Amino acid sequence: MTERELIEYHIVESLRALEAEAEGELELAQFLRANTKSRLMNMSDKALWELANITADPPERTISQAFNELKTTRLN
């Protein structure tokens, strides 16, 4: 799987986890979030930066802030 495919898959799975949680499917949401974290751990910093660039929401969050949040998630 390419880094771009990992990024796209990460985004889709994150949205699925949010939907599952909203529908009260907490076990599924927890499972999807665990998979998301596992995927983040396999991404290079370059891929994380690209993901941060996609998910940053200026002016609320800069790309650097999003990148640091992703790195922190990956480490915890």
Secondary structure, DSSP 4 states (H G I P E B T S, - for coil): --HHHHHHHHHHHHHHHHHHHHTT-HHHHHHHHHHHHHHHHHS-HHHHHHHHHHH--TTTS-HHHHHHHHHHHHH-
